[in-house]
Amino acid sequence: MKASSEPGPARVRDARARGTRGLRREEILTAAAALFARRGFHGVTIDDIGAAAGLSGPGIYRHFPGKEAMLSEMLLGISQRLLTEGSRRVVAAPDAGAALDTLLRWHVGFALSQPDLITVHTRELDNVPEPARRQIRRLQRLYVEEWVTVASELNPLVPPSRLRTAVHAMFGLLNSTPHSVSPHGASELPADTVADLLYAMARGALEAAAVPAADEPAPAGNLLAHRAQETDALVTGRRRTGPKQTAA
């Protein structure tokens, strides 16, 4: 007799239970993120989180052993999400210019849509126990390096250390959005206008890194041709050849 390939009732119930537990964990993490963002990690109790999630304090412990576990999973999740999606977009882009564009639009959208997570991600890392903190920092570094790699392709004559500094400064700009454009913030602009403004400012921060500082030597060769080349690469993702240098 041929065995049925259909899952039995017990398996169906188990799958549904796992799905329900997973959704409940997400609800708890969302409630915790909102509270941590508003009051800080140490200003929130398990009972506060339970009340916000519609659970009793003891009910929380069926899902998490404590606040530290919630914070760890929350920040590991956001760090992994940023890296995974950023890497996917870079790989899918046809060239470095397109990769930069899609990275910028992704992070701007994320910062505007997830103000609580951005706030907690920026402010509460020191409250995560080891070794989760090391893992989070590693994921953050890898995400930064995705940006630095793309910027280096567009600006091969610029030291990676300069580009890395610009990337960190750009993140500081975008990750400050919960204080100015969140539902409780001060922005009076439409959401699309805010997103376009942040995109332009973030892109400008990265483009500024391609211009040598006053105390830095200019790139070898024709400086004006180099700058035109870099601007073209940032706009179109293509690099053009500068004018040939004639022998003196």
HELIX and SHEET records of a PDB file:
HELIX    1   1 PRO A    9  ARG A   39  1                                  31    
HELIX    2   2 PHE A   41  GLY A   43  5                                   3    
HELIX    3   3 ILE A   46  ALA A   53  1                                   8    
HELIX    4   4 GLY A   57  ILE A   60  1                                   4    
HELIX    5   5 LYS A   67  ALA A   92  1                                  26    
HELIX    6   6 ALA A   96  SER A  113  1                                  18    
HELIX    7   7 PRO A  115  ARG A  123  1                                   9    
HELIX    8   8 LEU A  125  ASN A  127  5                                   3    
HELIX    9   9 ALA A  132  LEU A  154  1                                  23    
HELIX   10  10 PRO A  160  LEU A  174  1                                  15    
HELIX   11  11 THR A  177  HIS A  179  5                                   3    
HELIX   12  12 ALA A  191  ALA A  208  1                                  18    
HELIX   13  13 LEU A  223  THR A  236  1                                  14    
END                                                                             
